[in-house]
Amino acid sequence: MSDAPVSRLFVGPAPQTVVVNTTNVSAKQISVAFDTPNGNQPNSFGNSLWIWQSGNQVPWSSAGKSQPIGNNSPSGDASFVDLDVTTLSYLIGYAVGPKGDQNWLYPNVVASVFIPALGASEAQADEAQQQGNVFSPSVSKQTFGATSLVTKFDMLAGFNPEKALSYVGVWEGQTASYSQPPKWYAPVTGSNSSGTVSFNNIQILRGTTYAIGLFASGYDANPSNLKQSALAATSTFTV
């Protein structure tokens, strides 16, 4: 009988993200259900739903119709009413914060669901299927060392994280927080909607769990001015 120690795999909290999906589409109404990270207060934090007559990507420079989320439950449902829903395609977006300035109108739209046109050709239907009708943001660990960490993120196509003042925060523990300041944080630089954020001159401890949070907006080099309301996705890793 072997006396070798038994290794135990630690399973931390599941990643959290913003998800929006349709529940009903009719001539005058589109209903959706949404799910956001634990601790989100959609009404207090200015969360909203957006709708565009569009293809399968947010038309970042085009006007859309919006409505606020009316309560502070992180999960729920809502409907766009008094619409004229034609046979064209539509896109619903979920924003984890208010609309931006004229240089970047939608810095907080992080998740979407696509409603295909009726009567689409077989090729268009195949393309829509391949692209997927639902998109949610993500963030996770890529690599780490004793004094460094690289995280990777994925946002909606066309999202400009630098203009939006996006950033990644890291906490020691299992939970990314809307209120507790992160142990470390760094801005997302560049205009690519997917990429990496690096942390240097930090200390990664053995046997410790860390939580990662991707914020759509709110970065400030001064920690006292950092805003933590626009949390788009979280994950954890254990050393």
Disulfide bonds with the S-S distance in Angstrom:
none
